[in-house]
Amino acid sequence: MFSVASSDSKQEQSPKNETEYQEEVQAMQHLSGLFFRDDFEKETDFIPITDKQLQELQDIVTGPGNAPLISKYSLTITKKDIRTLTDLSWLNDTVINFYMNLLIERSQQKEEILPSVYSMSTLFLDCIFRYGLDAVKRWTRKIDVFRKDIILVPVHCNGNHWCMAIIHFQNRTIFYYDSLGNPNDIVLDVLKNYIIAESLDKRKVQYDLSGFRIENVLNGPQQTNGSDCGVFSCMTAEYITRGKPLTFNQEHMSYFRKKMILEIVHGQLWK
């Protein structure tokens, strides 16, 4: 299921002068909705996957599909679940929900460094579309979403395509990321209405959305196949919650799949 190659190598690039670099930084910040960190690296730092880890990956994905690998966040990841991260398989809900919880946990562990994060379940939007905004009021009865900097909202379009919407209270943005470059004004409107309804329900005040940028990000990282949308969505959330510009692309997906398996099975993000 995995090739023996280790992590993706960085391609050589011609050096940029300071003006070109600053223009690139500004473009990436606009794309990501990032305005709170200026100390990101000029290139994405890919931690190499060792030969030992490659062997571990083979062991993880082989065996009975119902064999549990890890239980955490009231979720159990089985070998069948983790295999959705192999080859060109489509990620399932359990893997995405588990990974979103890893992002939440990281933000808690690094609360002095990273923005605070909360994630909605993959069923959140489906529940709103089926039953209305009142149906999700109880989902946040123990969480004040307005005290978080970033709210992640995984989006499953038509049951066969993953996207990521991100409410960034700190930056006052609601952005929708689709690795196929398709807009989704319906989801953006639902999230805008959700914020208003949630504020009225929990805080009894009208939330002021004036000044918010509510946009489809159409020029974000794009997939070139029909399989990696889930990985693109997870990595969009991972980068933005780490204060990084979205500099990854299709060539990094094989690496990310391997890294995500190891992170999930060990219950800890690498960064």
Secondary structure, DSSP 8 states (H G I E B T S, - for coil): ---S--S----------HHHHHHHHHHHHHHHT--S-----SS-------HHHHHHHHHHHSS-TT-EEEEETTEEEEHHHHGGGSTT----HHHHHHHHHHHHHHHHHTTTTS--EEE--TTHHHHHHHH-GGGGGGGGTT--GGG-SEEEEEEEETTTEEEEEEEETTTTEEEEE-TT----HHHHHHHHHHHHHHHHHHTSS----TT-EEEEETTS---SSSS-HHHHHHHHHHHHHTT------GGGHHHHHHHHHHHHHHT----
